[in-house]
Amino acid sequence: MNKKVIIIGGEGNGGVIAACIEDNRKRFGDLEWEVAGFVNDYETQVCGYPVLGGTDDVQELLKNPDYHFMWGIHMIGRNILTEKTFRKVNIPRERFATIVHKTAFVADSAVLEPGVFVMSNCYVGAQARLGQCSLMMANSLVGHNTTVGPLCHFSVGSITSSYITIGLCSDVTLGAKVIEKVKIGDFAVAGAGSLVTHNIPDYEIHVGTPAKFMKRVRED
Ligand SMILES: CC(=O)SCCNC(=O)CCNC(=O)[C@H](O)C(C)(C)COP(=O)(O)OP(=O)(O)OC[C@H]1O[C@@H](n2cnc3c(N)ncnc32)[C@H](O)[C@@H]1OP(=O)(O)O
């Protein structure tokens, strides 16, 4: 069908989203989405794709009804700024694409809000809900009945168990594991390799096994 998507971000998360779309097209014959280009404030091209403008140009790009968007900006430990940038570009919910790699498993009863990205070999369990523009990187798992707020990020190999609640713009980072029924607040981080057995309050970074308070996220 070839619907056009513009990725907002750089070669980190944005490049992964583009690679996923290309792989779905080339290896799996899924032609629903094609990458039109990137929005980026610093580069003129990203991963070989043209940069169509900066974040100040998004309102102009929205005038073209053919364009949909994916949000790829996510600064671990600095997500107050991520969320502020997201609000600034002000893209209507219905203009986001939802991209799922063909090797991912998403339960029928799971809900993926607009802008969600699910990379290869991910698992999203029954009755799970992923909030708007949340990103699941390769081999990350979100268990059944877990509710994730908008703009969250699951790094490669993270395991988020069942009946967990995660707030706005938070992180479960590389290989971190979160046991069932834990609550992770807004702008919070489960550090790389951590085992989260207790709630993580808003704005806090916890690391280690079991995870303990490390510091607060940056506010700038
Ligand atoms: C496609 C993808 O998914 S890309 C992957 C995305 N990246 C990630 O998921 C990585 C996430 N980052 C982390 O987990 C980071 O370690 C953070 C955010 C928890 C902390 O980062 P920083 O604030 O930069 O901490 P910094 O590197 O300065 O380390 C400070 C101290 O804490 C220790 N430390 C840092 N992270 C951890 C951790 N996860 N577990 C245990 N100790 C840690 C460091 O060893 C260091 O100790 P030292 O002072 O004795 O030398």
The ligand as an ORCA input file, in Angstrom:
! r2SCAN-3c Opt
* xyz 0 1
  C      18.707     -0.311     20.683
  C      18.857     -0.163     22.162
  O      18.136     -0.681     22.956
  S      20.110      0.860     22.585
  C      20.440      0.713     24.276
  C      20.038      1.879     25.037
  N      20.892      2.024     26.188
  C      20.619      1.493     27.386
  O      19.623      0.811     27.582
  C      21.581      1.807     28.484
  C      20.879      2.526     29.618
  N      21.822      3.215     30.475
  C      22.038      2.884     31.763
  O      21.473      1.936     32.275
  C      23.004      3.788     32.495
  O      23.976      2.982     33.089
  C      22.293      4.693     33.548
  C      21.291      5.590     32.818
  C      21.584      3.861     34.595
  C      23.324      5.525     34.290
  O      24.099      6.214     33.370
  P      25.096      7.389     33.864
  O      24.336      8.387     34.658
  O      25.814      7.871     32.641
  O      26.037      6.663     34.874
  P      27.624      6.494     34.791
  O      27.967      5.693     33.553
  O      28.239      7.828     34.961
  O      27.938      5.562     36.026
  C      28.029      6.058     37.361
  C      28.386      4.882     38.245
  O      27.272      3.983     38.325
  C      27.628      2.682     37.820
  N      26.542      2.216     36.992
  C      26.036      2.827     35.890
  N      25.027      2.105     35.389
  C      24.884      1.033     36.179
  C      24.023     -0.076     36.151
  N      23.078     -0.186     35.219
  N      24.140     -1.007     37.110
  C      25.099     -0.878     38.077
  N      25.947      0.150     38.137
  C      25.845      1.100     37.211
  C      28.890      2.912     36.986
  O      29.676      1.764     36.911
  C      29.546      4.036     37.745
  O      30.177      3.495     38.863
  P      31.577      4.110     39.415
  O      31.270      5.534     39.816
  O      31.930      3.227     40.559
  O      32.535      4.042     38.281
*
